[in-house]
Amino acid sequence: YPGADHSRYSHSLGVMETARKIIDQLRRNFYISDEQETTCLAAALLHDLGHGPFSHVFERVTGIDHEELTHRVVLDPDSEVHRVLIAHDATLPQEIIDFLECSPKRSFICDILSSQLDADRLDYLLRDNLMTGSRYGGYDLRWLLVSMTIDTTSDRLAVTWKGVSAVEAYLAARYHMYRNVYFHKVVRAGEGMLKLALQRAKRLAAQDRLEWPRREDNFHKALLGQKLTIKEFVDLDDISVMHCFKLWTESSDATLASLCKGILNRRIFKTIDLSRIAPDRAAAMAQAADTAITAAGGESGYEMFYDEITDTPYEIYVPTANDAASEILVCDPDGKATEFASISPMSQALNTELAFRRIHVASQWKTEVDRAISPIQ
C-alpha cells in the first residue's frame, strides 16, 4: 500500500472526535460531567504522544517505552503540553495520566479510550481502510455509536441489542484488516527490514562506528537507549530518521547500506509463507534457511528473518484475563447486561488466533533458501 498514510496527528484528532461522539450519545440517557468529558477528550488527543519515529519498531529497538514517554510529556513542567493543560486546570495533567491508567478503577469513561470497543480502534480501522483503499475495514460507525449505552450495574460501556450486528461488522472488519493489511507479507517484510536497519545502526553506534548521526544528536542517543529530554524527544521525528536512512545508503558498512537501499528503493525481502506448516517444522525450516545463507557466505542475521505474528480479533472474557480485554456487554431492553460471546455465534470464530509464519529473505538468497527448506516440507 505505497500510497497509504497514517500520521499520529490525524489519528489522534480522529480518536478525540470519536470519543466526543460516544460521549454525546451516552449523554442522551446518562449524566456525564464536563470535567469527565474534558479529561476523556484530552486523554484521547494525547494518548499517542510518546510514540517515536516509526512507532513500535523504534520502540522495540531502542527500548524507549511510548507510554512512559507520554506520561513524561504530560507531566513535565517544561513541556508545552503541560503548560497548556495547567492553564486550563492545574490538576488536569495528573487526571489525564490517571485516566490513561484507569485509576483508581476501570469505568465506562475509561472504556471509551481503552477497551475492545474503544475510540482508538474505531478510528484507526476506518482511517487505514480509507488510506489503503483495501475496502476490508469498513463498518457502520454511525449505527454503532447510536447503540452505545452504559451498563449501570458494572459501570462499563455497553451496546444495546440493536447494535449487535454493528459490533459483529466492526469485529469482522478488524479481522480482515489484520489478515489483509497489517499482516500483509510486504508490510511485514518492510517493517522487518526497518527493524534490522535500526538494529544494525544501534550496533555500530555502540561500537562507535556509526558515521552519522553524531554522538551528541538525538537519534544517536535514542539508538543507545539513552534518556532524552522532552525537547530532544520532540525534535526526533520520522523526517530526521529518514534523512539518516538516505545517508546510510552510502555507509562504509555494507550491511547497513544494503538494508537502507532496499527500504528506500522498495527492494523488499522475498517471502516464503509457512503458515500452513506446523510451528516446529516451520522453525526447523527457518533454521535451515539461516544455515544455508551462512554457508553461502551471506550474513543471515541481517539478510533474512523468521516472522511469526498473531492476533485475536475478539478476546472472550475469562476471569484471569486483564480487564482491558474484558467482554463487550450487550444490554437488553430491561437493562440486563449479557456477554457478547453468549449472543453472537461469530464470537467463537473471532476468538480464534489469527497467525502467520513466514521467512523473509533477501532476493539474492531466495534460491538457496528454497533449496535448503525443500527436504523439510
Salt bridges, closest charged atoms under 4 A:
GLU17 OE1 - ARG20 NE 3.16
ASP34 OD1 - ARG27 NH2 3.40
GLU37 OE1 - ARG27 NH1 2.97
ASP48 OD2 - ARG8 NH1 2.69
ASP48 OD2 - HIS11 NE2 3.80
ASP48 OD2 - HIS47 NE2 3.33
ASP48 OD1 - HIS51 NE2 3.55
GLU59 OE1 - HIS56 ND1 3.72
GLU59 OE1 - HIS66 ND1 2.92
GLU101 OE2 - HIS71 ND1 3.59
ASP111 OD1 - ARG106 NH1 2.89
ASP111 OD2 - ARG156 NE 2.71
ASP120 OD1 - HIS11 NE2 2.69
ASP120 OD1 - HIS47 NE2 3.63
ASP123 OD2 - HIS11 ND1 2.68
ASP123 OD1 - ARG127 NH2 2.95
ASP128 OD1 - HIS6 ND1 2.65
ASP155 OD2 - LYS105 NZ 3.45
GLU191 OE2 - ARG60 NH2 3.01
GLU191 OE2 - ARG188 NH1 3.47
ASP208 OD1 - ARG215 NE 3.60
GLU216 OE2 - ARG214 NE 3.88
ASP217 OD1 - ARG214 NH2 3.05
GLU232 OE2 - LYS221 NZ 2.75
ASP235 OD2 - LYS231 NZ 3.01
ASP253 OD1 - ARG200 NH2 2.84
ASP253 OD1 - ARG209 NH2 3.79
GLU299 OE2 - ARG200 NH1 3.31
ASP307 OD1 - ARG188 NH2 2.86
ASP307 OD2 - HIS360 NE2 3.82
ASP311 OD2 - ARG174 NH1 3.19
ASP370 OD2 - LYS366 NZ 2.85
